[in-house]
């Protein structure tokens, strides 16, 4: 089996998470600037076997997509052209940032760590992928 990779796509930063090769455990990978995302993925995919990319879709409470949807569609198209053998799927990312903040708070992290937006983005990607895998 190969890993499943998840991107919590943002206008400035993207949180990244991945499963282990058996697709049992989800771990946070990193947070990268959105304009460096493809470079990060290229390096990651060179060293790890990836079978699927899950991209979080930002949805408002009324069910409509946020302004990021068009950016995510462009990213998904660019990704699929570069790696056509890797399946792309989408997952609802509603409340993933809130859940990530709660997880960080409950972990006993200090105030500085709780305010680290990059950490929140990485944990959000973990939440999205766990939810996608039905771990939550």
Secondary structure, 3 states (H helix, E strand, C coil): CCEEEEEECCCCEEEEEEECCCCCCEEEEEEEEHHHHHHHHHHHHHHCCEEEEEEEECECCCCCECCCHHHHHHHHHHHHHHCCCCEEEEEECCCHHHHHHHHHHHCCCCHHHHCCHHHHHHHHHHHHHHHHCCCC
